[in-house]
Structure formats: structure tokens, C-alpha cells
Amino acid sequence: MDEPVLKYIWQADVPAADPRFVLAVMARAEQRRFRRELATTIGLAALAVALLALAMPVMEFTWRESFSPYFGNLAILAVLAAVTLLVPQFLPERD
């Protein structure tokens, strides 16, 4: 190649960034990030399932012996707490 041709190419007015290239690089980075977060979520879910499978016999005994008679009261308490916390979120704020 001739030096004037190279000099012309290097001195040509090129944009600072190619939008399609930037978008492609960002898409690849986002795909890697999504896959990493998906693998982390799946791993944590598998770990939670394994821990629950190990702890379930103890939890079943505890439920039967101590919490089962009070389930109705606990359900009412949970509903009242949810209503108390969620209703203000749905009502518009007044000045």
C-alpha cells in the first residue's frame, strides 16, 4: 500500500463511535450479565430447595405440635398486617 493512502485513511473524518458497534457490544455484555444472574438465581433456588428438603421433617413436627392450633389466628394477623401496609400504597396522597 502507498503511504499517501494510509495517511488519507488515518486522517479521514471518522465518527468518534459507531452506534451499531456500541449497541452490539452493549447487547453482548447484557447477555453475559443476564446469563450470570440467571445462573445465580437458579443456583440459589436449588440451594433453597435442598435446605427446605432437609429441614422439612423438623418443620412438619413443629407445625403439628405448636403452630397448627393457632393457624386461624395467624392467618387473620397476616391479612390485617397486609391490609395495613398495602392500603396506603394504593390511595392517592392528599396535601
Secondary structure, DSSP 4 states (H G I P E B T S, - for coil): --HHHHHHHHHS---SS-HHHHHHHHHHHHHHHHHHHHHHHHHHHHHHHHHHHHHHHHHHHHIIIIIGGGHHHHHHHHHHHHHHHHHHHHSPP--
